[in-house]
Amino acid sequence: MSAASNMAIIKHSSIWIVFSYFYLSGLNMALTLSIDSQQDPDITMTLLHVFYSIALLVI
């Protein structure tokens, strides 16, 4: 493999690592906020709140 090919792999991997970190940080924040917004949190309502808020962001 050439040096340019190695650099392309390193850049691509670095971008995906940074993207994954921010994506997981945002998902963790959404989960925390959805738990805090409920009076009596349970797992089904928490997941429903998280996926609903993510769906609103995508639309």
CHARMM internal coordinates of N, CA and C (Angstrom, degrees):
IC EDIT
DIST 1 N 1 CA 1.4479
DIST 1 CA 1 C 1.5231
ANGL 1 N 1 CA 1 C 108.75
DIST 1 C 2 N 1.2961
ANGL 1 CA 1 C 2 N 115.00
DIHE 1 N 1 CA 1 C 2 N 144.54
DIST 2 N 2 CA 1.4589
ANGL 1 C 2 N 2 CA 119.79
DIHE 1 CA 1 C 2 N 2 CA -178.57
DIST 2 CA 2 C 1.5205
ANGL 2 N 2 CA 2 C 110.89
DIHE 1 C 2 N 2 CA 2 C -84.89
DIST 2 C 3 N 1.3188
ANGL 2 CA 2 C 3 N 115.51
DIHE 2 N 2 CA 2 C 3 N 168.46
DIST 3 N 3 CA 1.4630
ANGL 2 C 3 N 3 CA 121.01
DIHE 2 CA 2 C 3 N 3 CA 179.74
DIST 3 CA 3 C 1.5245
ANGL 3 N 3 CA 3 C 110.87
DIHE 2 C 3 N 3 CA 3 C -64.80
DIST 3 C 4 N 1.3385
ANGL 3 CA 3 C 4 N 117.00
DIHE 3 N 3 CA 3 C 4 N -37.27
DIST 4 N 4 CA 1.4692
ANGL 3 C 4 N 4 CA 120.57
DIHE 3 CA 3 C 4 N 4 CA 179.32
DIST 4 CA 4 C 1.5266
ANGL 4 N 4 CA 4 C 110.60
DIHE 3 C 4 N 4 CA 4 C -65.10
DIST 4 C 5 N 1.3164
ANGL 4 CA 4 C 5 N 115.93
DIHE 4 N 4 CA 4 C 5 N -38.19
DIST 5 N 5 CA 1.4612
ANGL 4 C 5 N 5 CA 120.43
DIHE 4 CA 4 C 5 N 5 CA 179.29
DIST 5 CA 5 C 1.5401
ANGL 5 N 5 CA 5 C 110.67
DIHE 4 C 5 N 5 CA 5 C -66.67
DIST 5 C 6 N 1.3339
ANGL 5 CA 5 C 6 N 115.33
DIHE 5 N 5 CA 5 C 6 N -40.60
DIST 6 N 6 CA 1.4724
ANGL 5 C 6 N 6 CA 119.49
DIHE 5 CA 5 C 6 N 6 CA 177.95
DIST 6 CA 6 C 1.5200
ANGL 6 N 6 CA 6 C 110.92
DIHE 5 C 6 N 6 CA 6 C -64.37
DIST 6 C 7 N 1.3265
ANGL 6 CA 6 C 7 N 117.36
DIHE 6 N 6 CA 6 C 7 N -40.85
DIST 7 N 7 CA 1.4677
ANGL 6 C 7 N 7 CA 121.12
DIHE 6 CA 6 C 7 N 7 CA 178.78
DIST 7 CA 7 C 1.5250
ANGL 7 N 7 CA 7 C 111.07
DIHE 6 C 7 N 7 CA 7 C -64.77
DIST 7 C 8 N 1.3209
ANGL 7 CA 7 C 8 N 117.35
DIHE 7 N 7 CA 7 C 8 N -38.34
DIST 8 N 8 CA 1.4579
ANGL 7 C 8 N 8 CA 121.22
DIHE 7 CA 7 C 8 N 8 CA 178.76
DIST 8 CA 8 C 1.5264
ANGL 8 N 8 CA 8 C 110.44
DIHE 7 C 8 N 8 CA 8 C -64.06
DIST 8 C 9 N 1.3168
ANGL 8 CA 8 C 9 N 116.61
DIHE 8 N 8 CA 8 C 9 N -41.00
DIST 9 N 9 CA 1.4710
ANGL 8 C 9 N 9 CA 120.72
DIHE 8 CA 8 C 9 N 9 CA 178.70
DIST 9 CA 9 C 1.5255
ANGL 9 N 9 CA 9 C 110.08
DIHE 8 C 9 N 9 CA 9 C -65.67
DIST 9 C 10 N 1.3256
ANGL 9 CA 9 C 10 N 117.60
DIHE 9 N 9 CA 9 C 10 N -42.23
DIST 10 N 10 CA 1.4655
ANGL 9 C 10 N 10 CA 121.63
DIHE 9 CA 9 C 10 N 10 CA 179.89
DIST 10 CA 10 C 1.5280
ANGL 10 N 10 CA 10 C 110.48
DIHE 9 C 10 N 10 CA 10 C -65.06
DIST 10 C 11 N 1.3299
ANGL 10 CA 10 C 11 N 117.79
DIHE 10 N 10 CA 10 C 11 N -44.30
DIST 11 N 11 CA 1.4652
ANGL 10 C 11 N 11 CA 120.80
DIHE 10 CA 10 C 11 N 11 CA 178.74
DIST 11 CA 11 C 1.5206
ANGL 11 N 11 CA 11 C 111.09
DIHE 10 C 11 N 11 CA 11 C -62.88
DIST 11 C 12 N 1.3329
ANGL 11 CA 11 C 12 N 116.31
DIHE 11 N 11 CA 11 C 12 N -45.55
DIST 12 N 12 CA 1.4654
ANGL 11 C 12 N 12 CA 120.95
DIHE 11 CA 11 C 12 N 12 CA -179.35
DIST 12 CA 12 C 1.5313
ANGL 12 N 12 CA 12 C 110.64
DIHE 11 C 12 N 12 CA 12 C -61.51
DIST 12 C 13 N 1.3235
ANGL 12 CA 12 C 13 N 116.33
DIHE 12 N 12 CA 12 C 13 N -45.44
DIST 13 N 13 CA 1.4729
ANGL 12 C 13 N 13 CA 120.28
DIHE 12 CA 12 C 13 N 13 CA 179.92
DIST 13 CA 13 C 1.5251
ANGL 13 N 13 CA 13 C 111.23
DIHE 12 C 13 N 13 CA 13 C -64.28
DIST 13 C 14 N 1.3295
ANGL 13 CA 13 C 14 N 116.83
DIHE 13 N 13 CA 13 C 14 N -41.29
DIST 14 N 14 CA 1.4609
ANGL 13 C 14 N 14 CA 120.98
DIHE 13 CA 13 C 14 N 14 CA -179.83
DIST 14 CA 14 C 1.5204
ANGL 14 N 14 CA 14 C 111.57
DIHE 13 C 14 N 14 CA 14 C -62.67
DIST 14 C 15 N 1.3209
ANGL 14 CA 14 C 15 N 116.72
DIHE 14 N 14 CA 14 C 15 N -42.96
DIST 15 N 15 CA 1.4625
ANGL 14 C 15 N 15 CA 120.41
DIHE 14 CA 14 C 15 N 15 CA 178.85
DIST 15 CA 15 C 1.5202
ANGL 15 N 15 CA 15 C 110.69
DIHE 14 C 15 N 15 CA 15 C -61.74
DIST 15 C 16 N 1.3334
ANGL 15 CA 15 C 16 N 117.61
DIHE 15 N 15 CA 15 C 16 N -43.56
DIST 16 N 16 CA 1.4574
ANGL 15 C 16 N 16 CA 120.42
DIHE 15 CA 15 C 16 N 16 CA -179.34
DIST 16 CA 16 C 1.5249
ANGL 16 N 16 CA 16 C 112.29
DIHE 15 C 16 N 16 CA 16 C -68.62
DIST 16 C 17 N 1.3357
ANGL 16 CA 16 C 17 N 117.33
DIHE 16 N 16 CA 16 C 17 N -33.29
DIST 17 N 17 CA 1.4672
ANGL 16 C 17 N 17 CA 120.16
DIHE 16 CA 16 C 17 N 17 CA 177.28
DIST 17 CA 17 C 1.5209
ANGL 17 N 17 CA 17 C 110.14
DIHE 16 C 17 N 17 CA 17 C -66.24
DIST 17 C 18 N 1.3297
ANGL 17 CA 17 C 18 N 116.94
DIHE 17 N 17 CA 17 C 18 N -45.03
DIST 18 N 18 CA 1.4662
ANGL 17 C 18 N 18 CA 120.73
DIHE 17 CA 17 C 18 N 18 CA 179.28
DIST 18 CA 18 C 1.5285
ANGL 18 N 18 CA 18 C 110.10
DIHE 17 C 18 N 18 CA 18 C -64.89
DIST 18 C 19 N 1.3377
ANGL 18 CA 18 C 19 N 117.49
DIHE 18 N 18 CA 18 C 19 N -44.99
DIST 19 N 19 CA 1.4649
ANGL 18 C 19 N 19 CA 121.26
DIHE 18 CA 18 C 19 N 19 CA 178.19
DIST 19 CA 19 C 1.5223
ANGL 19 N 19 CA 19 C 110.57
DIHE 18 C 19 N 19 CA 19 C -58.64
DIST 19 C 20 N 1.3171
ANGL 19 CA 19 C 20 N 117.69
DIHE 19 N 19 CA 19 C 20 N -44.69
DIST 20 N 20 CA 1.4683
ANGL 19 C 20 N 20 CA 121.76
DIHE 19 CA 19 C 20 N 20 CA -178.75
DIST 20 CA 20 C 1.5200
ANGL 20 N 20 CA 20 C 111.31
DIHE 19 C 20 N 20 CA 20 C -63.21
DIST 20 C 21 N 1.3293
ANGL 20 CA 20 C 21 N 116.47
DIHE 20 N 20 CA 20 C 21 N -40.18
DIST 21 N 21 CA 1.4669
ANGL 20 C 21 N 21 CA 120.31
DIHE 20 CA 20 C 21 N 21 CA 178.88
DIST 21 CA 21 C 1.5269
ANGL 21 N 21 CA 21 C 110.66
DIHE 20 C 21 N 21 CA 21 C -60.77
DIST 21 C 22 N 1.3310
ANGL 21 CA 21 C 22 N 117.09
DIHE 21 N 21 CA 21 C 22 N -48.83
DIST 22 N 22 CA 1.4645
ANGL 21 C 22 N 22 CA 119.85
DIHE 21 CA 21 C 22 N 22 CA -178.57
DIST 22 CA 22 C 1.5255
ANGL 22 N 22 CA 22 C 111.57
DIHE 21 C 22 N 22 CA 22 C -68.40
DIST 22 C 23 N 1.3320
ANGL 22 CA 22 C 23 N 117.66
DIHE 22 N 22 CA 22 C 23 N -36.18
DIST 23 N 23 CA 1.4630
ANGL 22 C 23 N 23 CA 120.96
DIHE 22 CA 22 C 23 N 23 CA 178.21
DIST 23 CA 23 C 1.5298
ANGL 23 N 23 CA 23 C 110.30
DIHE 22 C 23 N 23 CA 23 C -63.41
DIST 23 C 24 N 1.3250
ANGL 23 CA 23 C 24 N 116.50
DIHE 23 N 23 CA 23 C 24 N -47.08
DIST 24 N 24 CA 1.4640
ANGL 23 C 24 N 24 CA 119.68
DIHE 23 CA 23 C 24 N 24 CA -179.25
DIST 24 CA 24 C 1.5275
ANGL 24 N 24 CA 24 C 111.75
DIHE 23 C 24 N 24 CA 24 C -69.05
DIST 24 C 25 N 1.3264
ANGL 24 CA 24 C 25 N 117.67
DIHE 24 N 24 CA 24 C 25 N -33.93
DIST 25 N 25 CA 1.4639
ANGL 24 C 25 N 25 CA 120.61
DIHE 24 CA 24 C 25 N 25 CA 175.92
DIST 25 CA 25 C 1.5279
ANGL 25 N 25 CA 25 C 110.27
DIHE 24 C 25 N 25 CA 25 C -63.72
DIST 25 C 26 N 1.3240
ANGL 25 CA 25 C 26 N 116.90
DIHE 25 N 25 CA 25 C 26 N -42.51
DIST 26 N 26 CA 1.4599
ANGL 25 C 26 N 26 CA 120.95
DIHE 25 CA 25 C 26 N 26 CA 178.22
DIST 26 CA 26 C 1.5107
ANGL 26 N 26 CA 26 C 112.17
DIHE 25 C 26 N 26 CA 26 C -66.00
DIST 26 C 27 N 1.3179
ANGL 26 CA 26 C 27 N 116.38
DIHE 26 N 26 CA 26 C 27 N -39.89
DIST 27 N 27 CA 1.4664
ANGL 26 C 27 N 27 CA 120.27
DIHE 26 CA 26 C 27 N 27 CA 178.37
DIST 27 CA 27 C 1.5284
ANGL 27 N 27 CA 27 C 110.39
DIHE 26 C 27 N 27 CA 27 C -65.62
DIST 27 C 28 N 1.3041
ANGL 27 CA 27 C 28 N 117.05
DIHE 27 N 27 CA 27 C 28 N -39.95
DIST 28 N 28 CA 1.4646
ANGL 27 C 28 N 28 CA 121.13
DIHE 27 CA 27 C 28 N 28 CA 177.13
DIST 28 CA 28 C 1.5299
ANGL 28 N 28 CA 28 C 110.43
DIHE 27 C 28 N 28 CA 28 C -63.33
DIST 28 C 29 N 1.3306
ANGL 28 CA 28 C 29 N 116.90
DIHE 28 N 28 CA 28 C 29 N -41.95
DIST 29 N 29 CA 1.4716
ANGL 28 C 29 N 29 CA 120.83
DIHE 28 CA 28 C 29 N 29 CA 178.59
DIST 29 CA 29 C 1.5298
ANGL 29 N 29 CA 29 C 110.01
DIHE 28 C 29 N 29 CA 29 C -63.67
DIST 29 C 30 N 1.3401
ANGL 29 CA 29 C 30 N 117.85
DIHE 29 N 29 CA 29 C 30 N -42.71
DIST 30 N 30 CA 1.4628
ANGL 29 C 30 N 30 CA 121.07
DIHE 29 CA 29 C 30 N 30 CA 179.22
DIST 30 CA 30 C 1.5245
ANGL 30 N 30 CA 30 C 110.91
DIHE 29 C 30 N 30 CA 30 C -62.66
DIST 30 C 31 N 1.3071
ANGL 30 CA 30 C 31 N 116.74
DIHE 30 N 30 CA 30 C 31 N -40.32
DIST 31 N 31 CA 1.4635
ANGL 30 C 31 N 31 CA 120.96
DIHE 30 CA 30 C 31 N 31 CA 178.72
DIST 31 CA 31 C 1.5252
ANGL 31 N 31 CA 31 C 110.96
DIHE 30 C 31 N 31 CA 31 C -65.07
DIST 31 C 32 N 1.3230
ANGL 31 CA 31 C 32 N 116.73
DIHE 31 N 31 CA 31 C 32 N -44.32
DIST 32 N 32 CA 1.4644
ANGL 31 C 32 N 32 CA 121.07
DIHE 31 CA 31 C 32 N 32 CA 178.97
DIST 32 CA 32 C 1.5249
ANGL 32 N 32 CA 32 C 111.28
DIHE 31 C 32 N 32 CA 32 C -62.65
DIST 32 C 33 N 1.3224
ANGL 32 CA 32 C 33 N 116.42
DIHE 32 N 32 CA 32 C 33 N -44.80
DIST 33 N 33 CA 1.4624
ANGL 32 C 33 N 33 CA 119.68
DIHE 32 CA 32 C 33 N 33 CA -179.92
DIST 33 CA 33 C 1.5255
ANGL 33 N 33 CA 33 C 111.75
DIHE 32 C 33 N 33 CA 33 C -65.60
DIST 33 C 34 N 1.3260
ANGL 33 CA 33 C 34 N 117.28
DIHE 33 N 33 CA 33 C 34 N -37.23
DIST 34 N 34 CA 1.4627
ANGL 33 C 34 N 34 CA 119.01
DIHE 33 CA 33 C 34 N 34 CA -179.51
DIST 34 CA 34 C 1.5233
ANGL 34 N 34 CA 34 C 111.49
DIHE 33 C 34 N 34 CA 34 C -70.77
DIST 34 C 35 N 1.3134
ANGL 34 CA 34 C 35 N 117.82
DIHE 34 N 34 CA 34 C 35 N -32.79
DIST 35 N 35 CA 1.4699
ANGL 34 C 35 N 35 CA 120.25
DIHE 34 CA 34 C 35 N 35 CA 176.40
DIST 35 CA 35 C 1.5227
ANGL 35 N 35 CA 35 C 109.68
DIHE 34 C 35 N 35 CA 35 C -69.60
DIST 35 C 36 N 1.3384
ANGL 35 CA 35 C 36 N 116.60
DIHE 35 N 35 CA 35 C 36 N -42.73
DIST 36 N 36 CA 1.4695
ANGL 35 C 36 N 36 CA 120.41
DIHE 35 CA 35 C 36 N 36 CA -178.48
DIST 36 CA 36 C 1.5232
ANGL 36 N 36 CA 36 C 112.49
DIHE 35 C 36 N 36 CA 36 C -67.73
DIST 36 C 37 N 1.3193
ANGL 36 CA 36 C 37 N 118.08
DIHE 36 N 36 CA 36 C 37 N -24.98
DIST 37 N 37 CA 1.4688
ANGL 36 C 37 N 37 CA 120.08
DIHE 36 CA 36 C 37 N 37 CA -176.51
DIST 37 CA 37 C 1.5257
ANGL 37 N 37 CA 37 C 113.02
DIHE 36 C 37 N 37 CA 37 C -82.94
DIST 37 C 38 N 1.3251
ANGL 37 CA 37 C 38 N 117.82
DIHE 37 N 37 CA 37 C 38 N -7.04
DIST 38 N 38 CA 1.4586
ANGL 37 C 38 N 38 CA 120.89
DIHE 37 CA 37 C 38 N 38 CA -177.68
DIST 38 CA 38 C 1.5254
ANGL 38 N 38 CA 38 C 110.84
DIHE 37 C 38 N 38 CA 38 C -101.27
DIST 38 C 39 N 1.3194
ANGL 38 CA 38 C 39 N 115.77
DIHE 38 N 38 CA 38 C 39 N 144.88
DIST 39 N 39 CA 1.4624
ANGL 38 C 39 N 39 CA 119.46
DIHE 38 CA 38 C 39 N 39 CA 177.42
DIST 39 CA 39 C 1.5232
ANGL 39 N 39 CA 39 C 111.39
DIHE 38 C 39 N 39 CA 39 C -74.78
DIST 39 C 40 N 1.3219
ANGL 39 CA 39 C 40 N 116.17
DIHE 39 N 39 CA 39 C 40 N -43.33
DIST 40 N 40 CA 1.4602
ANGL 39 C 40 N 40 CA 121.58
DIHE 39 CA 39 C 40 N 40 CA -179.70
DIST 40 CA 40 C 1.5283
ANGL 40 N 40 CA 40 C 108.50
DIHE 39 C 40 N 40 CA 40 C -129.51
DIST 40 C 41 N 1.3464
ANGL 40 CA 40 C 41 N 117.75
DIHE 40 N 40 CA 40 C 41 N 81.17
DIST 41 N 41 CA 1.4616
ANGL 40 C 41 N 41 CA 119.71
DIHE 40 CA 40 C 41 N 41 CA -172.90
DIST 41 CA 41 C 1.5274
ANGL 41 N 41 CA 41 C 113.29
DIHE 40 C 41 N 41 CA 41 C -70.10
DIST 41 C 42 N 1.3202
ANGL 41 CA 41 C 42 N 115.50
DIHE 41 N 41 CA 41 C 42 N 136.78
DIST 42 N 42 CA 1.4504
ANGL 41 C 42 N 42 CA 121.42
DIHE 41 CA 41 C 42 N 42 CA 169.13
DIST 42 CA 42 C 1.5274
ANGL 42 N 42 CA 42 C 106.93
DIHE 41 C 42 N 42 CA 42 C -131.89
DIST 42 C 43 N 1.2981
ANGL 42 CA 42 C 43 N 116.52
DIHE 42 N 42 CA 42 C 43 N 169.15
DIST 43 N 43 CA 1.4661
ANGL 42 C 43 N 43 CA 120.74
DIHE 42 CA 42 C 43 N 43 CA -170.34
DIST 43 CA 43 C 1.5330
ANGL 43 N 43 CA 43 C 112.57
DIHE 42 C 43 N 43 CA 43 C -65.81
DIST 43 C 44 N 1.3369
ANGL 43 CA 43 C 44 N 117.66
DIHE 43 N 43 CA 43 C 44 N -37.60
DIST 44 N 44 CA 1.4667
ANGL 43 C 44 N 44 CA 119.07
DIHE 43 CA 43 C 44 N 44 CA -177.11
DIST 44 CA 44 C 1.5290
ANGL 44 N 44 CA 44 C 111.49
DIHE 43 C 44 N 44 CA 44 C -69.12
DIST 44 C 45 N 1.3269
ANGL 44 CA 44 C 45 N 116.39
DIHE 44 N 44 CA 44 C 45 N -43.72
DIST 45 N 45 CA 1.4665
ANGL 44 C 45 N 45 CA 119.13
DIHE 44 CA 44 C 45 N 45 CA 179.05
DIST 45 CA 45 C 1.5249
ANGL 45 N 45 CA 45 C 111.44
DIHE 44 C 45 N 45 CA 45 C -68.58
DIST 45 C 46 N 1.3143
ANGL 45 CA 45 C 46 N 116.95
DIHE 45 N 45 CA 45 C 46 N -35.94
DIST 46 N 46 CA 1.4615
ANGL 45 C 46 N 46 CA 120.52
DIHE 45 CA 45 C 46 N 46 CA 178.25
DIST 46 CA 46 C 1.5209
ANGL 46 N 46 CA 46 C 110.38
DIHE 45 C 46 N 46 CA 46 C -62.94
DIST 46 C 47 N 1.3227
ANGL 46 CA 46 C 47 N 117.41
DIHE 46 N 46 CA 46 C 47 N -48.32
DIST 47 N 47 CA 1.4670
ANGL 46 C 47 N 47 CA 120.68
DIHE 46 CA 46 C 47 N 47 CA 178.94
DIST 47 CA 47 C 1.5227
ANGL 47 N 47 CA 47 C 110.96
DIHE 46 C 47 N 47 CA 47 C -63.56
DIST 47 C 48 N 1.3209
ANGL 47 CA 47 C 48 N 116.64
DIHE 47 N 47 CA 47 C 48 N -37.81
DIST 48 N 48 CA 1.4594
ANGL 47 C 48 N 48 CA 119.95
DIHE 47 CA 47 C 48 N 48 CA 177.82
DIST 48 CA 48 C 1.5265
ANGL 48 N 48 CA 48 C 110.91
DIHE 47 C 48 N 48 CA 48 C -63.00
DIST 48 C 49 N 1.3268
ANGL 48 CA 48 C 49 N 117.23
DIHE 48 N 48 CA 48 C 49 N -43.53
DIST 49 N 49 CA 1.4620
ANGL 48 C 49 N 49 CA 121.53
DIHE 48 CA 48 C 49 N 49 CA 178.05
DIST 49 CA 49 C 1.5256
ANGL 49 N 49 CA 49 C 111.39
DIHE 48 C 49 N 49 CA 49 C -62.75
DIST 49 C 50 N 1.3363
ANGL 49 CA 49 C 50 N 116.84
DIHE 49 N 49 CA 49 C 50 N -43.82
DIST 50 N 50 CA 1.4705
ANGL 49 C 50 N 50 CA 120.91
DIHE 49 CA 49 C 50 N 50 CA -178.52
DIST 50 CA 50 C 1.5243
ANGL 50 N 50 CA 50 C 110.37
DIHE 49 C 50 N 50 CA 50 C -63.31
DIST 50 C 51 N 1.3270
ANGL 50 CA 50 C 51 N 117.29
DIHE 50 N 50 CA 50 C 51 N -49.80
DIST 51 N 51 CA 1.4559
ANGL 50 C 51 N 51 CA 119.63
DIHE 50 CA 50 C 51 N 51 CA -176.59
DIST 51 CA 51 C 1.5280
ANGL 51 N 51 CA 51 C 111.41
DIHE 50 C 51 N 51 CA 51 C -69.44
DIST 51 C 52 N 1.3148
ANGL 51 CA 51 C 52 N 117.21
DIHE 51 N 51 CA 51 C 52 N -31.19
DIST 52 N 52 CA 1.4629
ANGL 51 C 52 N 52 CA 120.07
DIHE 51 CA 51 C 52 N 52 CA 176.64
DIST 52 CA 52 C 1.5235
ANGL 52 N 52 CA 52 C 110.50
DIHE 51 C 52 N 52 CA 52 C -67.41
DIST 52 C 53 N 1.3357
ANGL 52 CA 52 C 53 N 116.86
DIHE 52 N 52 CA 52 C 53 N -43.02
DIST 53 N 53 CA 1.4601
ANGL 52 C 53 N 53 CA 119.30
DIHE 52 CA 52 C 53 N 53 CA 179.48
DIST 53 CA 53 C 1.5185
ANGL 53 N 53 CA 53 C 111.37
DIHE 52 C 53 N 53 CA 53 C -67.71
DIST 53 C 54 N 1.3287
ANGL 53 CA 53 C 54 N 118.09
DIHE 53 N 53 CA 53 C 54 N -36.13
DIST 54 N 54 CA 1.4680
ANGL 53 C 54 N 54 CA 120.51
DIHE 53 CA 53 C 54 N 54 CA 176.89
DIST 54 CA 54 C 1.5291
ANGL 54 N 54 CA 54 C 109.80
DIHE 53 C 54 N 54 CA 54 C -67.25
DIST 54 C 55 N 1.3268
ANGL 54 CA 54 C 55 N 116.91
DIHE 54 N 54 CA 54 C 55 N -40.09
DIST 55 N 55 CA 1.4720
ANGL 54 C 55 N 55 CA 120.11
DIHE 54 CA 54 C 55 N 55 CA 178.82
DIST 55 CA 55 C 1.5250
ANGL 55 N 55 CA 55 C 111.02
DIHE 54 C 55 N 55 CA 55 C -62.76
DIST 55 C 56 N 1.3246
ANGL 55 CA 55 C 56 N 117.14
DIHE 55 N 55 CA 55 C 56 N -37.14
DIST 56 N 56 CA 1.4639
ANGL 55 C 56 N 56 CA 120.12
DIHE 55 CA 55 C 56 N 56 CA 177.44
DIST 56 CA 56 C 1.5253
ANGL 56 N 56 CA 56 C 111.47
DIHE 55 C 56 N 56 CA 56 C -66.78
DIST 56 C 57 N 1.3192
ANGL 56 CA 56 C 57 N 117.33
DIHE 56 N 56 CA 56 C 57 N -33.01
DIST 57 N 57 CA 1.4644
ANGL 56 C 57 N 57 CA 120.25
DIHE 56 CA 56 C 57 N 57 CA 178.22
DIST 57 CA 57 C 1.5289
ANGL 57 N 57 CA 57 C 111.37
DIHE 56 C 57 N 57 CA 57 C -71.41
DIST 57 C 58 N 1.3178
ANGL 57 CA 57 C 58 N 116.86
DIHE 57 N 57 CA 57 C 58 N -34.02
DIST 58 N 58 CA 1.4661
ANGL 57 C 58 N 58 CA 121.29
DIHE 57 CA 57 C 58 N 58 CA -177.37
DIST 58 CA 58 C 1.5354
ANGL 58 N 58 CA 58 C 110.77
DIHE 57 C 58 N 58 CA 58 C -73.76
DIST 58 C 59 N 1.3230
ANGL 58 CA 58 C 59 N 115.78
DIHE 58 N 58 CA 58 C 59 N -36.73
DIST 59 N 59 CA 1.4774
ANGL 58 C 59 N 59 CA 119.42
DIHE 58 CA 58 C 59 N 59 CA -176.03
DIST 59 CA 59 C 1.4768
ANGL 59 N 59 CA 59 C 111.51
DIHE 58 C 59 N 59 CA 59 C -71.63
END
COOR INIT
IC SEED 1 N 1 CA 1 C
IC BUILD
